């Protein structure tokens, strides 16, 4: 019988990185506007510099004219960032669990010949067949395993989907309001936001690269 080792949770090999000082471009964002913006809405596993680079690209594309447009722009960038985070989270939901279970399997392989101790402290040595089964237990790396892990977390997955839909609707509502205020600004802002989302799908850089 395989024995469960100590609980090991490994989050995709991602190391938490300390918050960086905001790298806002004072020549690009007026100082009074930058003060309103405050810190980037990033997690410890997200790169704040990437956020401000995204902000810079959108600002250059849209060229906001007053404080209302600046605040709208900030809302759209923040919502775009949130959408990227939620998209990533749907994947992490499965992969974090996979990493955790694979860590347990690897521990069991390494300790396959150790005796099993029940709640009463009685020790039972494993049989040769049990040892062989533990040593050859496969990791959860197949498409079938992915499907099982997804359905295991289907409620959380659906919850993330609702949050994602809400963020996308809020982003679209702001863009429609901008269109009513200034011709073509909403279209340019939508195009810039879509470009950020598409670029992240092709080459995800929202989180730090996974350790190999």
C-alpha positions as CSV (number, residue, x, y, z in Angstrom):
1,X,0.0,0.0,0.0
2,X,1.3,3.4,-0.9
3,X,1.7,5.9,1.9
4,X,0.9,9.5,1.6
5,X,3.9,11.7,2.3
6,X,4.0,15.1,3.7
7,X,1.7,17.7,2.0
8,X,3.7,19.4,-0.7
9,X,2.2,22.3,-2.6
10,X,4.2,23.7,-5.4
11,X,2.8,26.5,-7.4
12,X,4.1,25.9,-10.9
13,X,7.7,26.6,-9.9
14,X,6.8,30.3,-9.7
15,X,8.7,32.2,-7.0
16,X,7.1,35.2,-5.4
17,X,8.9,38.3,-6.4
18,X,8.9,41.5,-4.3
19,X,6.9,44.5,-5.3
20,X,8.9,46.8,-7.4
21,X,8.8,50.6,-7.3
22,X,6.4,51.9,-9.9
23,X,8.3,52.6,-13.1
24,X,5.8,55.2,-14.4
25,X,7.1,57.5,-17.1
26,X,6.6,61.0,-15.7
27,X,7.0,62.4,-19.2
28,X,4.2,60.2,-20.4
29,X,1.8,60.3,-17.5
30,X,1.4,63.7,-15.8
31,X,2.5,63.6,-12.2
32,X,-1.0,64.6,-10.8
33,X,-2.5,61.8,-12.9
34,X,0.2,59.3,-11.8
35,X,-0.6,60.2,-8.1
36,X,-4.2,59.2,-8.7
37,X,-3.2,56.0,-10.4
38,X,-1.2,54.9,-7.4
39,X,0.5,51.5,-7.5
40,X,0.0,48.9,-10.2
41,X,-2.7,46.3,-9.3
42,X,-0.3,43.5,-9.5
43,X,0.2,40.4,-7.4
44,X,3.6,39.3,-6.0
45,X,3.9,36.8,-8.8
46,X,3.2,39.5,-11.5
47,X,5.8,41.9,-13.0
48,X,4.8,45.5,-12.2
49,X,7.1,46.7,-15.0
50,X,5.1,44.8,-17.6
51,X,1.9,46.4,-16.3
52,X,3.4,49.9,-16.8
53,X,4.8,48.9,-20.2
54,X,1.2,47.9,-21.2
55,X,-0.1,51.2,-19.8
56,X,2.5,53.1,-21.9
57,X,1.5,51.3,-25.1
58,X,-2.2,52.2,-24.5
59,X,-1.4,55.8,-23.6
60,X,0.6,56.3,-26.8
61,X,-2.2,54.7,-28.9
62,X,-5.1,56.7,-27.3
63,X,-3.5,60.0,-26.3
64,X,-6.0,60.9,-23.5
65,X,-6.9,64.6,-23.4
66,X,-8.3,65.2,-19.9
67,X,-8.6,63.6,-16.5
68,X,-11.8,61.7,-17.4
69,X,-10.1,60.1,-20.3
70,X,-7.1,59.2,-18.2
71,X,-9.3,57.5,-15.6
72,X,-11.2,55.6,-18.3
73,X,-7.9,54.5,-19.8
74,X,-6.7,53.3,-16.4
75,X,-10.0,51.3,-15.9
76,X,-9.6,49.6,-19.3
77,X,-5.9,48.7,-18.7
78,X,-6.7,47.4,-15.2
79,X,-9.6,45.3,-16.5
80,X,-7.4,44.0,-19.3
81,X,-4.9,43.0,-16.7
82,X,-7.6,41.3,-14.6
83,X,-8.9,39.4,-17.7
84,X,-5.3,38.1,-18.4
85,X,-5.0,37.1,-14.7
86,X,-8.3,35.2,-14.7
87,X,-7.5,33.4,-18.0
88,X,-4.2,32.3,-16.4
89,X,-5.9,31.3,-13.2
90,X,-8.2,28.8,-15.1
91,X,-5.0,27.0,-16.2
92,X,-3.3,27.3,-12.8
93,X,-6.4,25.8,-11.1
94,X,-5.6,22.4,-12.8
95,X,-1.8,22.7,-12.9
96,X,-1.4,23.6,-9.2
97,X,-3.4,20.4,-8.2
98,X,-1.4,18.4,-10.8
99,X,1.9,19.6,-9.3
100,X,0.8,18.8,-5.8
101,X,-0.4,15.3,-6.6
102,X,2.7,14.5,-8.7
103,X,4.8,15.6,-5.7
104,X,3.0,13.1,-3.5
105,X,3.4,10.4,-6.1
106,X,7.2,11.1,-6.4
107,X,7.4,10.9,-2.5
108,X,5.6,7.6,-2.5
109,X,8.0,6.2,-5.2
110,X,11.0,7.2,-3.1
111,X,9.6,5.6,0.1
112,X,7.9,2.6,-1.5
113,X,9.6,0.1,0.8
114,X,8.7,1.8,4.0
115,X,6.2,0.1,6.3
116,X,2.7,1.4,6.7
117,X,1.8,2.7,10.1
118,X,-1.9,2.9,11.0
119,X,-3.7,5.2,13.5
120,X,-3.0,2.7,16.4
121,X,0.7,2.8,15.6
122,X,0.8,-0.7,14.2
123,X,3.4,-1.2,11.5
124,X,2.7,-3.3,8.4
125,X,5.5,-3.9,5.9
126,X,4.5,-3.6,2.2
127,X,4.5,-6.7,0.0
128,X,6.8,-6.9,-3.0
129,X,3.8,-6.3,-5.3
130,X,2.8,-3.2,-3.4
131,X,6.4,-1.9,-3.5
132,X,6.5,-2.4,-7.3
133,X,3.1,-0.7,-7.8
134,X,4.3,2.3,-5.8
135,X,7.5,2.6,-7.7
136,X,5.7,2.4,-11.0
137,X,2.8,4.6,-10.2
138,X,2.4,7.1,-13.1
139,X,2.4,10.8,-12.8
140,X,-0.8,12.7,-13.8
141,X,0.6,13.9,-17.1
142,X,-2.0,12.6,-19.6
143,X,-4.9,14.3,-21.3
144,X,-7.2,12.1,-19.4
145,X,-5.6,13.2,-16.1
146,X,-6.1,16.8,-17.2
147,X,-9.8,16.2,-17.8
148,X,-10.2,14.5,-14.4
149,X,-8.5,17.4,-12.7
150,X,-10.6,20.0,-14.5
151,X,-13.9,18.3,-13.5
152,X,-12.6,18.0,-9.9
153,X,-12.4,21.8,-9.9
154,X,-15.4,22.5,-12.1
155,X,-17.2,24.7,-9.6
156,X,-14.1,26.9,-9.1
157,X,-13.6,26.9,-12.9
158,X,-17.2,28.1,-13.4
159,X,-16.7,30.8,-10.7
160,X,-13.6,32.1,-12.5
161,X,-15.6,32.1,-15.8
162,X,-18.2,34.3,-14.1
163,X,-15.6,36.7,-12.9
164,X,-14.0,36.7,-16.4
165,X,-17.3,37.5,-18.1
166,X,-18.0,40.3,-15.6
167,X,-14.6,41.9,-16.3
168,X,-15.1,41.6,-20.0
169,X,-18.5,43.2,-19.8
170,X,-17.2,46.1,-17.6
171,X,-14.4,46.7,-20.0
172,X,-16.9,46.8,-23.0
173,X,-19.2,49.1,-21.1
174,X,-16.4,51.6,-20.5
175,X,-15.4,51.5,-24.1
176,X,-18.9,52.2,-25.3
177,X,-19.1,55.2,-22.9
178,X,-15.8,56.5,-24.3
179,X,-17.1,56.2,-27.8
180,X,-20.0,58.5,-26.9
181,X,-17.7,61.1,-25.4
182,X,-15.0,61.3,-28.1
183,X,-15.2,59.9,-31.6
184,X,-12.8,57.1,-32.4
185,X,-11.1,57.2,-29.0
186,X,-13.1,54.2,-27.8
187,X,-12.2,52.3,-31.0
188,X,-8.5,53.0,-30.5
189,X,-8.6,52.1,-26.8
190,X,-10.5,48.9,-27.7
191,X,-7.9,48.0,-30.4
192,X,-5.0,48.7,-27.9
193,X,-6.6,46.6,-25.2
194,X,-7.4,43.8,-27.6
195,X,-3.7,43.9,-28.8
196,X,-2.6,43.4,-25.1
197,X,-4.9,40.5,-24.6
198,X,-3.9,38.8,-27.9
199,X,-0.2,39.3,-27.3
200,X,-0.5,37.7,-23.9
201,X,-2.3,34.7,-25.4
202,X,0.5,34.2,-27.9
203,X,3.4,34.7,-25.5
204,X,2.2,34.8,-21.9
205,X,4.3,37.1,-19.8
206,X,1.8,38.0,-17.1
207,X,3.6,35.8,-14.6
208,X,7.2,35.0,-14.1
209,X,8.5,32.2,-16.3
210,X,8.1,28.7,-14.8
211,X,11.2,27.1,-13.4
212,X,12.5,24.2,-15.5
